[in-house]
Amino acid sequence: MNKLVYKIIAIAFTNVFFAIVFIPLFAQTKASTLNPSDQIKFQLLEFNTNAMELEANKTLEPNKWFFKMNDVMEKLKGTRSNLLNVSPGMNRKDKAALWFDILAVIDKNTDPDYNPTNVDFSISIEGPTPPPDGIGGIKYAPGVDPSVLKDTTARSNYVAALIVWRDRIDKLNFQASLMRINSVVSRDVEIFLRSYYTSSEADKQELNEILEQSTLSESRKQQLRKIVSP
């Protein structure tokens, strides 16, 4: 192997090492040097990015995906905690805008068709039952590795069923976790608004200005207005 090849390998290794070690470190350092308001906004942007990565990362093993999803949700909970503990010197207008930013991120990632009272509990935790391994073939139990099936048609049908099942399970887990956080944050926002805003015209006008500048849905805005003006 000549010197040029060694040099190319060394450069490639250096680039990979930089991407794995220094880019995440740079992101963490950047977040830690921001003021409290911008740090929370940075964390919310990071959550959106991580949520999109989860959607695209269906190739991860189920357990790894689930732990990754939990990690993403914990970071969102951390953002909520940061806002609760943010410097008392922050004015109510800026703090209200940040609460609305968190709600907007939750809404953006919420599936409008998700209904916890109408979840299909017939979805097996073990996964779909594979078809017989060919005509008159062996019938395997759910959870078997697709490679066990020798019949190509049976194997491809089983893989397709696994993909559909996995997608449904992942979405249910993600939405259920997000809904739990939404419940907590919505209560936080209600307490904040009742503590810092009254039904006076001046307060209602200020609150309405913040809401109009937010990316919240109209239905969410109406819900928040009713807290101050029942």
C-alpha positions, 0 to 999 in steps of 0.5 A: 500500500503506497503513501498516497493510499495511507494518506487518504485513509488518514484523512478519511479517519480524521473526518469521521473522528471529527464528525463523531466527536467534535460536532456534537461537542460544538453543539453542546458548547454553543448551547451552553454559551447562549442566554437562557432564552436562546438556549431554550430555542436552540433545544427546541430546534434540536428536538424538532431535528431529533424527531425527524431523525427518529421518523427516518431511522426506522432501520434501528432495532426496535429496542434501540429505537425505543431508547432513542425515542425516550432520550429525545423525550427526556430532552424535551422534558429538560427544556421544560425544566429549564424554562421553569427554572429560568432567571427570575429577571426574565420579563413575563412577555419573553417567558410567555413567548417561550412557553408558547414555543414549547407548545408549538413544537409539541403541536408540530409533532403531534399526529392529529389522528392520534386518539388515546381512547381509540388505540387499537390494542389488538396490535400484538407486542410480539409482532405479526404472525408469519405466514406458513413457510410455503404451501403446507409449510411450517407455521412459525410463532410471531417474532421469528426472524424473517431469514428463517422462512425459506419460501421467498413469497412468505418471507417477503410478505412477512417482512412487509407485515413487520414494517407496517407493524413496526411503524404503527408501534413506533408512532403509538409510543411516540405520540403517547409520550408526547401527549404525556408531556403536552399534558404537563406543559399545558398545565405549566402554561395555565399556571403561568398565565393565571399567575402573571396575567389578569383579565385587564384589557392591557394584559389581554392585549399583550397576551394576544400580541404574543399569541399572534406572533407565535406559530400556534394553531388557532385552536390552541390560541383560543384555548390559551386566551380563555385562561385569561378571559374565561 
